Amino acid sequence: MTSYGVPALDKALDILELLAAQSGGIGQAQLADALGRSVGEIFRVLQTLERRGFITRDAASGLYLLSTRMLELANLHPPLRGLVQLALGPMQRLAAAVRQSCNLSILEGATVRVIAQVESPADFGFRVRVGAGFPSESTVSGTALLAFAAPDSRAAALAELARRGLEPDARAALNDRLDAAVRNGWVEDTDPRQAAILDLAHPVYGRDGHAVAALTVPYVATSYSASEAATVRDMAAATARELSRLVQGA
């Protein structure tokens, strides 16, 4: 089968992927250098992406940033929009009952993407920004999503992690965590970024019996905590089962 390249589209996708991997803005010359292209090659593509709202340019610094446009488009996608609409009610009831925040995430390749978040009604809590993306191998939510994913999705994600340079020892450790998650039916571990937080993650199953999302409670043990971690885990598990029934139309 003949493959026909579309140079302008390739440039646009390269730019979007590069900006998505940046924690901050990046200048035009730096961006061109990172892509191995000249400024002249990407100038019009940058203008088009900015005009269409996929990227923004800070007026003061001139740095380019990825906008929320792709997240907005993703949320217009019926399956994702429907999942969020189904989940918000049960998630709000869970947050109110345990006085902890909770979030819902999906697997995008080898990246965990947060698609919904409900804040704790207590005066103190931990929140995750909707749209935030995290490496699947370094999060409890990612472990839950990979452990209970469809075999082809799991294999593709693990292959992507290998391409990203995840070392064999780290991949072996990840596989051990996935096996443990399957045995337990959930994932519970200290948050790798916030040591004071215990992440409790439960899979949400689709009709095929594989995870379509992960419901996670970043449990904070403070004087504001209304319930012990074990109680929160059980209530989160019940909410995940409720979400699974809703997703499956049962």
C-alpha positions in Angstrom: 0.0 0.0 0.0 1.4 3.4 -1.0 2.0 5.9 1.8 1.5 9.5 1.0 3.0 12.0 3.4 1.4 15.4 4.3 4.3 17.6 5.3 2.3 20.4 6.8 0.2 17.9 8.9 3.4 16.1 10.0 4.8 19.5 11.2 1.6 20.4 13.0 1.5 17.1 14.8 5.2 17.3 15.7 4.6 20.7 17.2 1.6 19.6 19.2 3.4 16.5 20.6 6.4 18.6 21.5 4.3 21.2 23.3 2.3 18.5 25.1 5.6 17.2 26.6 6.7 20.7 27.9 6.0 21.8 31.4 6.3 25.4 30.3 6.3 27.5 27.2 8.9 27.3 24.4 10.1 29.9 21.9 9.9 29.7 18.2 13.6 29.2 17.6 13.9 26.6 20.4 10.9 24.8 19.1 12.3 24.7 15.5 15.7 23.4 16.9 14.0 20.7 18.9 12.1 19.5 15.8 15.2 19.6 13.6 13.6 22.2 11.3 14.1 25.8 10.4 12.0 28.6 11.8 10.8 29.2 8.2 9.5 25.6 7.9 7.3 25.9 11.0 6.3 29.6 10.9 3.1 29.3 9.0 2.1 26.0 10.8 2.5 27.8 14.1 0.3 30.7 12.8 -2.4 28.2 11.7 -2.4 26.3 15.0 -2.6 29.5 16.9 -5.4 30.9 14.8 -7.4 27.6 15.2 -6.9 27.7 19.0 -4.7 24.6 19.4 -1.8 26.6 20.8 -1.4 30.0 22.4 1.5 32.5 22.4 2.3 34.6 25.4 2.3 38.2 24.3 5.0 39.2 26.8 7.5 36.4 26.4 6.6 35.2 22.9 6.6 31.6 24.2 4.2 29.0 22.7 2.0 26.9 24.9 -0.5 24.1 24.2 -4.1 25.3 24.7 -6.9 23.2 26.1 -8.5 22.9 22.7 -7.7 19.2 22.3 -9.1 18.5 25.7 -12.3 20.4 24.7 -12.5 18.3 21.5 -12.0 15.1 23.5 -14.8 16.1 25.9 -17.1 16.5 22.9 -16.5 12.9 22.0 -19.8 11.1 22.9 -18.2 8.1 24.8 -16.0 10.3 26.9 -18.7 12.9 27.6 -21.1 10.1 28.5 -18.6 8.5 30.9 -18.0 11.8 32.7 -21.7 12.5 32.9 -22.4 9.1 34.4 -19.6 9.4 36.9 -20.1 12.8 38.4 -23.1 12.0 40.5 -21.6 8.9 42.2 -18.2 10.6 42.6 -19.9 13.6 44.3 -21.7 11.3 46.7 -18.4 9.5 47.4 -16.5 12.7 48.1 -19.3 13.9 50.4 -19.4 10.7 52.3 -15.7 10.3 52.9 -14.7 14.0 52.9 -11.9 13.3 50.4 -11.5 14.3 46.8 -11.7 11.7 44.0 -10.9 11.7 40.3 -11.5 9.6 37.2 -8.8 8.8 34.7 -8.5 6.9 31.4 -5.5 5.4 29.6 -4.2 7.3 26.5 -1.6 5.0 25.1 0.9 5.0 28.0 -0.4 8.2 29.6 -2.9 8.5 32.4 -5.4 11.3 31.6 -7.6 12.8 34.3 -11.1 13.4 32.8 -13.1 14.2 36.0 -12.4 15.4 39.5 -14.6 16.1 42.5 -13.1 18.2 45.4 -13.3 17.3 49.0 -16.1 19.1 50.9 -13.7 19.4 53.9 -11.6 22.6 54.4 -8.5 20.7 53.4 -8.0 18.2 50.5 -6.0 17.2 47.5 -7.1 17.9 43.9 -5.9 16.9 40.5 -6.5 19.1 37.5 -8.9 17.8 34.8 -6.9 17.2 31.7 -3.6 16.6 33.5 -1.5 13.7 32.2 0.9 11.5 34.1 3.2 8.6 33.1 1.2 5.4 33.6 4.2 3.6 35.1 4.6 6.0 37.9 1.0 6.4 39.2 -1.4 4.2 41.2 -4.1 5.1 38.7 -1.9 4.0 35.9 -1.2 0.7 37.6 -5.0 0.1 37.9 -5.6 1.1 34.3 -2.9 -1.1 32.9 -3.6 -4.1 35.2 -7.2 -4.3 34.1 -7.0 -3.0 30.5 -7.8 -5.1 27.5 -4.8 -7.2 26.5 -4.1 -5.3 23.3 -4.2 -1.9 25.1 -1.9 -3.2 27.9 0.6 -4.6 25.4 0.6 -1.3 23.4 1.1 0.8 26.5 4.0 -1.5 27.7 5.6 -1.3 24.2 5.3 2.5 24.3 6.9 2.6 27.7 9.8 0.5 26.4 10.2 2.9 23.4 10.3 5.8 25.9 13.3 4.3 27.5 11.8 2.6 30.6 14.6 0.3 31.8 14.1 -3.5 31.9 14.3 -3.6 35.7 11.6 -0.9 35.9 9.4 -2.8 33.4 9.8 -5.9 35.5 8.8 -4.0 38.7 5.8 -2.6 36.9 4.7 -6.1 35.8 5.0 -7.2 39.4 2.7 -4.3 40.5 0.2 -5.2 37.7 0.1 -8.9 38.8 -0.4 -7.8 42.5 -3.2 -5.4 41.3 -5.0 -8.3 39.5 -4.8 -10.5 42.6 -6.2 -7.8 44.9 -8.7 -6.3 42.5 -7.5 -2.7 43.3 -4.3 -0.7 43.8 -3.3 1.0 47.0 0.1 2.8 47.5 1.7 6.0 48.6 1.6 8.7 46.0 5.0 8.9 44.3 4.8 12.7 44.1 3.2 13.4 47.5 4.4 11.1 50.3 1.6 12.2 52.7 -1.1 10.9 50.3 -2.3 7.3 50.0 -3.7 6.7 46.6 -6.6 4.2 46.4 -7.5 3.2 42.9 -10.3 0.9 41.6 -11.0 -0.1 38.0 -14.3 0.8 36.3 -15.2 -2.0 33.9 -16.8 -1.7 30.5 -19.1 -4.3 28.8 -16.1 -6.3 27.7 -14.9 -6.9 31.3 -11.9 -4.7 30.9 -11.2 -1.3 32.6 -12.4 1.8 30.8 -11.4 4.1 33.6 -9.9 4.2 37.1 -11.6 5.8 40.1 -8.9 7.1 42.5 -9.2 8.7 45.9 -6.0 10.5 47.0 -6.5 9.9 50.7 -5.2 12.5 53.0 -4.9 11.5 56.7 -5.5 14.7 58.7 -7.7 15.9 61.4 -10.2 16.6 58.6 -10.4 12.9 57.7 -13.9 11.6 58.5 -13.0 7.9 57.7 -10.1 5.6 58.0 -8.3 4.6 54.8 -9.7 1.1 54.9 -13.3 2.5 55.0 -12.6 4.9 52.2 -11.2 2.1 50.1 -14.3 0.0 50.6 -16.6 2.9 49.7 -14.5 3.8 46.7 -14.8 0.1 45.6 -18.5 0.3 45.9 -18.6 3.5 43.9 -16.4 1.9 41.2 -18.8 -1.0 41.0 -21.7 1.4 40.7 -19.9 3.2 37.8 -19.2 -0.1 36.1 -22.9 -1.0 36.2 -23.8 2.4 34.8 -21.2 2.1 32.0 -22.4 -1.4 31.2 -26.1 -0.3 31.2 -26.9 -2.9 33.8 
